[in-house]
Amino acid sequence: MMLCNKASIISKQIKSFLLIISLSLTITSGLISCNNNSQNFGKIEQKNHNLQGRLLQKPLIKNNVELFDSKGNIFSLEQDTRNHLTLIALGYTSCPDICPLHMSVLAGAYSNLPIDMQRKTKVIFISTDPERDNKKITNWAQSFNKDFIGLTGTPENLIKFQNELNIPPAVLEKNEDNNSNYAVSHATWITVFTDDNIAHFIYPIGITQREWVQDLKLLNNNEWKIKK
C-alpha cells in the first residue's frame, strides 16, 4: 500500500527523492495500491481508445453513497453527479505529497478546459480521514479550484464505497500514543466516471497536465468511444 509519509520525519531533499522514485514506479506499474488487487488494468495502447488512463476490463457502476461536506451538507454521489464526467480521488488533507500533487495537476488541467466542459466536469476529493478532515475538507479542495468538491463520510460509508470501486480500503497508521500526527495509507489512482455514470478508466499518479487536458476533452465529448 502506498504510504503518504509524515513530512516531519524526512528532510525536503529525501522527500523529493522518494517522490521521484514513487512516480517512476507508478508510471511503470500503472498504479500504486494499498495491497494486491485482483482487478486487471489495461495498458496504454490502442485498446484504451487513445487515452492515458487504464482501461478497466470490468467497468464500475456509480452507486449512490451518502457523503458530506465540511458544513454537514449531504452529498449523494450518484444523484449529484448524474450525467457529469466525474473524477474521484481519495486521500487526506495532511498528505504531504501524492494528494496535493494530484489536485494541483487536475486544477491546472481543469482551468484549461473550455467553460462548457468545466460545467460538465466534477472533480471530487474524498477524505478517508474524516476524524481530522471533516471540518476542513471543503476549503482544502477549493484551495486548488473553487469548483472542486471536498467530501468525506462515515467510516462505514467510506469503506463500503472503496470496496464498490475495487479500491483497497484506506488504513490509518496511528501510533501507540494515538495522537493526531499519523499517516494514512490509501490507493492513489483517480477513478473516472463518464456521463453514462460508469467508470471505464482509472488514472494513476504521473499523468501530466497536458495529458489530462487532452483526455478530459475526449471524455467530455465521448470521442473515446469511437477512437479505437
C-alpha positions in Angstrom: 0.0 0.0 0.0 1.2 3.4 -0.8 2.0 5.4 2.4 1.9 9.2 2.4 4.8 9.6 4.8 4.9 12.1 7.6 6.7 15.2 6.4 8.2 15.9 9.8 10.4 12.8 9.8 12.2 13.3 6.5 14.1 16.2 5.0 12.8 18.0 2.0 15.6 16.5 -0.1 14.8 13.0 0.8 11.1 13.6 0.4 11.6 14.9 -3.1 13.9 12.0 -4.0 11.3 9.5 -2.7 8.5 11.2 -4.6 10.5 11.0 -7.9 11.1 7.2 -7.2 7.4 6.7 -6.4 6.3 8.5 -9.6 8.7 6.4 -11.7 7.4 3.2 -10.1 3.8 4.3 -10.7 4.3 5.1 -14.3 6.0 1.7 -14.8 3.4 -0.4 -12.9 0.3 1.6 -13.8 -0.8 2.1 -10.2 0.2 2.1 -6.6 -2.3 0.5 -4.2 -2.7 -0.5 -0.6 -2.3 -4.1 -1.4 -2.5 -6.6 -4.3 -5.8 -6.1 -6.1 -7.4 -8.6 -8.3 -8.7 -6.0 -10.8 -6.9 -6.4 -14.1 -6.0 -3.0 -15.5 -5.3 -2.2 -19.1 -2.1 -0.7 -20.6 -1.7 2.5 -22.5 -2.3 1.2 -26.1 -4.9 1.4 -28.8 -7.5 -0.6 -27.0 -7.5 2.2 -24.4 -9.1 4.4 -27.0 -6.0 6.7 -27.2 -6.4 7.7 -23.6 -3.7 7.8 -20.9 -6.0 6.1 -18.4 -6.0 2.4 -17.7 -9.0 0.6 -19.2 -11.0 -1.4 -16.7 -11.9 -4.9 -18.0 -14.9 -4.8 -15.8 -16.5 -1.3 -15.8 -17.7 0.0 -12.4 -21.2 1.3 -11.8 -21.6 4.6 -9.9 -23.6 3.5 -6.9 -25.2 6.1 -4.6 -23.2 6.8 -1.4 -24.1 9.4 1.2 -21.2 11.8 1.9 -21.0 15.2 3.4 -19.0 18.5 3.1 -17.4 20.5 5.9 -20.7 22.2 6.7 -22.5 18.9 7.1 -24.4 19.2 3.8 -25.3 15.8 2.4 -23.9 14.9 -1.0 -25.5 11.9 -2.8 -22.8 10.8 -5.2 -24.9 9.2 -7.9 -27.7 11.8 -7.8 -25.5 14.9 -7.5 -23.0 13.9 -10.3 -25.5 12.2 -12.7 -24.7 12.8 -16.3 -21.4 14.5 -15.5 -17.9 13.5 -16.2 -16.8 12.8 -12.6 -13.3 12.4 -11.3 -12.9 10.9 -7.9 -9.7 11.0 -5.9 -9.3 9.6 -2.3 -6.7 10.6 0.3 -6.4 13.1 3.2 -5.6 16.7 3.6 -2.4 16.1 5.7 -0.9 14.1 2.9 2.5 15.7 2.1 2.9 14.6 -1.5 0.6 12.4 -3.6 -2.8 14.1 -2.8 -1.7 17.7 -3.3 0.2 16.7 -6.4 -2.9 15.0 -7.9 -5.1 18.0 -7.1 -2.6 20.6 -8.4 -2.3 18.8 -11.8 -6.0 18.4 -12.0 -6.5 22.1 -11.2 -4.2 23.1 -14.0 -5.9 20.8 -16.5 -9.4 21.8 -15.4 -8.7 25.5 -15.8 -7.5 24.9 -19.4 -10.8 23.3 -20.4 -13.5 25.3 -22.2 -16.1 26.7 -19.8 -18.8 24.4 -21.2 -16.6 21.4 -20.4 -15.9 22.7 -17.0 -19.6 22.8 -16.3 -19.9 19.2 -17.3 -17.0 18.0 -15.2 -16.9 17.4 -11.5 -13.7 16.9 -9.6 -14.2 15.3 -6.2 -11.7 14.7 -3.4 -13.0 12.3 -0.8 -11.1 12.2 2.5 -10.5 8.8 4.0 -9.6 10.5 7.3 -12.9 12.0 8.5 -11.7 12.4 12.0 -9.3 15.2 11.1 -10.8 16.4 7.8 -14.5 16.7 8.4 -14.2 20.4 9.2 -11.7 21.4 6.5 -12.1 19.1 3.5 -14.2 21.6 1.6 -11.8 24.5 1.9 -8.9 22.3 1.2 -10.4 21.0 -2.1 -11.4 24.5 -3.1 -7.9 25.9 -2.5 -7.0 24.2 -5.7 -10.0 25.3 -7.7 -13.2 26.9 -6.4 -15.3 24.4 -8.4 -13.6 21.3 -6.8 -15.7 19.4 -4.3 -14.3 18.2 -1.0 -16.2 15.5 0.9 -15.9 12.8 3.5 -18.2 10.4 5.2 -18.8 8.0 8.0 -16.1 5.3 8.3 -18.7 2.7 7.3 -19.8 4.5 4.2 -16.2 5.2 3.2 -15.2 1.5 3.5 -18.3 0.4 1.5 -17.6 3.0 -1.2 -14.0 1.9 -1.6 -15.0 -1.7 -1.8 -17.6 -0.9 -4.5 -14.8 0.7 -6.5 -12.4 -2.2 -6.0 -10.2 0.2 -4.0 -8.3 -1.3 -1.1 -9.7 0.5 2.0 -7.5 3.1 3.5 -5.7 2.4 6.8 -5.0 5.0 9.5 -1.4 4.4 10.6 -1.9 5.6 14.2 0.9 5.1 16.7 0.8 3.8 20.2 0.2 7.2 21.6 -2.9 7.5 19.4 -2.2 11.2 18.8 -3.3 13.2 15.8 0.0 13.1 14.0 -0.4 10.0 11.8 -0.3 9.0 8.2 -3.0 7.3 6.1 -2.3 4.5 3.7 -4.5 4.8 0.6 -4.8 3.9 -3.0 -3.5 6.7 -5.2 -5.3 6.4 -8.5 -8.2 8.5 -9.8 -11.5 6.8 -10.8 -13.2 8.5 -13.8 -16.9 8.1 -14.3 -18.1 9.2 -17.8 -21.5 10.8 -18.3 -23.1 7.3 -18.6 -22.4 7.0 -14.8 -20.0 4.2 -15.4 -16.2 4.1 -14.7 -14.4 2.7 -17.7 -10.9 4.1 -16.8 -8.7 4.8 -13.8 -5.7 7.2 -13.9 -2.5 6.7 -11.8 -0.3 9.4 -10.5 2.1 10.6 -13.1 -0.4 11.8 -15.8 0.7 15.2 -16.9 -1.5 18.3 -17.0 -1.3 18.3 -20.8 -2.3 14.7 -21.0 -5.2 15.3 -18.6 -6.5 18.2 -20.8 -6.4 16.0 -23.9 -8.2 13.1 -22.2 -10.8 15.3 -20.5 -11.8 16.8 -23.8 -12.1 13.3 -25.4 -14.0 12.0 -22.4 -16.4 15.0 -22.3 -17.2 14.7 -26.0 -17.5 10.9 -25.8 -14.9 10.7 -28.6 -13.1 7.9 -26.7 -15.9 5.6 -27.8 -15.1 6.0 -31.4 -11.3 6.4 -31.2 -10.1 2.8 -31.4 
